[in-house]
Amino acid sequence: MNNSIIEISEMSLTDFEEIQSVLISDFDDFWNSETLKNELKNNNSYYIVAKINNSIVGFAGIKTVLDEADIMNIVTKKDSRNSGIGSALFSSIINYAKSNNVKKITLEVNENNVPAIKLYKKFGFEQIAKREKYYNGTDNAIIMQLLIS
Ligand SMILES: CC(C)(COP(=O)(O)OP(=O)(O)OC[C@H]1O[C@@H](n2cnc3c(N)ncnc32)[C@H](O)[C@@H]1OP(=O)(O)O)[C@@H](O)C(=O)NCCC(=O)NCCS
C-alpha cells in the first residue's frame, strides 16, 4: 500500500456507481448515496476520487460560491486509512479551490475526530468556532477555516 500510486480524478457517474452500494460498509460515510448523487449534479460542487490500481480508495467534495468554499466530505476507505490517501485528496481539493480564486475554505468536524482534525491542521486550517452538542445532541462540532492570500 505504501508504495502504491494514488491517482486523483474528478468523480464520474461510473465512479459513483462503483461506490454507492458500499458507501456505509467500506467508507463509513455519513451521507446516503442519493445525497451524493445530487451533489454530483450541483454546478457549485466538485467531487474527486482517489484510486489505487484503478480501485476507488477515497473521495472528497467541495462546494464553492463566489470566493468562498465549504468542504462537504472527505473519506478514505476503511482498510486504507493512515497511508496518505486523505492527504492526497485534501491537497488536490485545496489546489482546486486556489485555482478557482477561492479566498476562504470552511469545514465542520466532530471535535472527537482526531484523524480528521490532524489532517486539517496539517494543511493550515485553524479553529474559528465551536458548536456545542451539534452531533447527535452530544458531541461538539468545531468550525475550521483556511484563508488563502
Ligand atoms: C479523516 C480521514 C479522511 C483521513 O484519511 P487518511 O487517508 O487516513 O489520511 P492520511 O493517511 O493522509 O493521514 C492524515 C493525517 O492524519 C493522521 N492520522 C491518520 N489516521 C490517524 C489516526 N487513526 N490517529 C491519529 N492520527 C491519524 C496521519 O498521521 C496524518 O498526519 P501526518 O501526515 O502528519 O502523519 C479518514 O480517517 C476517514 O475517512 N475518516 C472517516 C470519515 C471522516 O471522519 N471524514 C471527515 C469528516 S469531517
The ligand as an SDF file (V2000), in Angstrom:
LIG
                    3D

 48 50  0  0  0  0  0  0  0  0999 V2000
  -10.1410   11.7150    8.1270 C   0  0  0  0  0  0  0  0  0  0  0  0
   -9.6890   10.7100    7.0650 C   0  0  0  0  0  0  0  0  0  0  0  0
  -10.3080   11.1240    5.7250 C   0  0  0  0  0  0  0  0  0  0  0  0
   -8.1630   10.7800    6.9480 C   0  0  0  0  0  0  0  0  0  0  0  0
   -7.8010    9.9790    5.8370 O   0  0  0  0  0  0  0  0  0  0  0  0
   -6.4230    9.1580    5.7920 P   0  0  0  0  0  0  0  0  0  0  0  0
   -6.3470    8.5490    4.4430 O   0  0  0  0  0  0  0  0  0  0  0  0
   -6.2980    8.2640    6.9490 O   0  0  0  0  0  0  0  0  0  0  0  0
   -5.3790   10.3870    5.9120 O   0  0  0  0  0  0  0  0  0  0  0  0
   -3.7950   10.3280    5.8700 P   0  0  0  0  0  0  0  0  0  0  0  0
   -3.2950    8.9300    5.8510 O   0  0  0  0  0  0  0  0  0  0  0  0
   -3.3590   11.2430    4.7880 O   0  0  0  0  0  0  0  0  0  0  0  0
   -3.4260   10.9590    7.2860 O   0  0  0  0  0  0  0  0  0  0  0  0
   -3.6180   12.3390    7.5420 C   0  0  0  0  0  0  0  0  0  0  0  0
   -3.0040   12.6970    8.8910 C   0  0  0  0  0  0  0  0  0  0  0  0
   -3.8220   12.1630    9.9370 O   0  0  0  0  0  0  0  0  0  0  0  0
   -3.0590   11.2900   10.7460 C   0  0  0  0  0  0  0  0  0  0  0  0
   -3.8700   10.1360   11.0810 N   0  0  0  0  0  0  0  0  0  0  0  0
   -4.4770    9.2900   10.2130 C   0  0  0  0  0  0  0  0  0  0  0  0
   -5.1520    8.3580   10.9160 N   0  0  0  0  0  0  0  0  0  0  0  0
   -4.9400    8.6330   12.2200 C   0  0  0  0  0  0  0  0  0  0  0  0
   -5.3730    8.0280   13.4250 C   0  0  0  0  0  0  0  0  0  0  0  0
   -6.1740    6.9450   13.4120 N   0  0  0  0  0  0  0  0  0  0  0  0
   -4.9860    8.5880   14.5950 N   0  0  0  0  0  0  0  0  0  0  0  0
   -4.2000    9.6740   14.6280 C   0  0  0  0  0  0  0  0  0  0  0  0
   -3.7560   10.3060   13.5110 N   0  0  0  0  0  0  0  0  0  0  0  0
   -4.1260    9.7770   12.3310 C   0  0  0  0  0  0  0  0  0  0  0  0
   -1.8500   10.8800    9.9330 C   0  0  0  0  0  0  0  0  0  0  0  0
   -0.7620   10.5750   10.7700 O   0  0  0  0  0  0  0  0  0  0  0  0
   -1.6130   12.0690    9.0460 C   0  0  0  0  0  0  0  0  0  0  0  0
   -0.7950   13.0300    9.6680 O   0  0  0  0  0  0  0  0  0  0  0  0
    0.7620   13.0790    9.2780 P   0  0  0  0  0  0  0  0  0  0  0  0
    0.8420   13.1460    7.7790 O   0  0  0  0  0  0  0  0  0  0  0  0
    1.2210   14.3060    9.9580 O   0  0  0  0  0  0  0  0  0  0  0  0
    1.3510   11.8200    9.7980 O   0  0  0  0  0  0  0  0  0  0  0  0
  -10.0850    9.2390    7.4450 C   0  0  0  0  0  0  0  0  0  0  0  0
   -9.6820    8.9950    8.7750 O   0  0  0  0  0  0  0  0  0  0  0  0
  -11.5540    8.9420    7.2870 C   0  0  0  0  0  0  0  0  0  0  0  0
  -12.0170    8.5820    6.2050 O   0  0  0  0  0  0  0  0  0  0  0  0
  -12.3630    9.0690    8.3880 N   0  0  0  0  0  0  0  0  0  0  0  0
  -13.7920    8.7960    8.3300 C   0  0  0  0  0  0  0  0  0  0  0  0
  -14.5510    9.8890    7.6000 C   0  0  0  0  0  0  0  0  0  0  0  0
  -14.3660   11.2150    8.2780 C   0  0  0  0  0  0  0  0  0  0  0  0
  -14.4060   11.3140    9.5040 O   0  0  0  0  0  0  0  0  0  0  0  0
  -14.2030   12.2780    7.4830 N   0  0  0  0  0  0  0  0  0  0  0  0
  -14.0590   13.6400    7.9750 C   0  0  0  0  0  0  0  0  0  0  0  0
  -15.4050   14.2070    8.2110 C   0  0  0  0  0  0  0  0  0  0  0  0
  -15.3030   15.8960    8.7720 S   0  0  0  0  0  0  0  0  0  0  0  0
  1  2  1  0
  2  3  1  0
  2  4  1  0
  2 36  1  0
  4  5  1  0
  5  6  1  0
  6  7  2  0
  6  8  1  0
  6  9  1  0
  9 10  1  0
 10 11  2  0
 10 12  1  0
 10 13  1  0
 13 14  1  0
 14 15  1  0
 15 16  1  0
 15 30  1  0
 16 17  1  0
 17 18  1  0
 17 28  1  0
 18 19  1  0
 18 27  1  0
 19 20  2  0
 20 21  1  0
 21 22  1  0
 21 27  2  0
 22 23  1  0
 22 24  2  0
 24 25  1  0
 25 26  2  0
 26 27  1  0
 28 29  1  0
 28 30  1  0
 30 31  1  0
 31 32  1  0
 32 33  2  0
 32 34  1  0
 32 35  1  0
 36 37  1  0
 36 38  1  0
 38 39  2  0
 38 40  1  0
 40 41  1  0
 41 42  1  0
 42 43  1  0
 43 44  2  0
 43 45  1  0
 45 46  1  0
 46 47  1  0
 47 48  1  0
M  END
$$$$
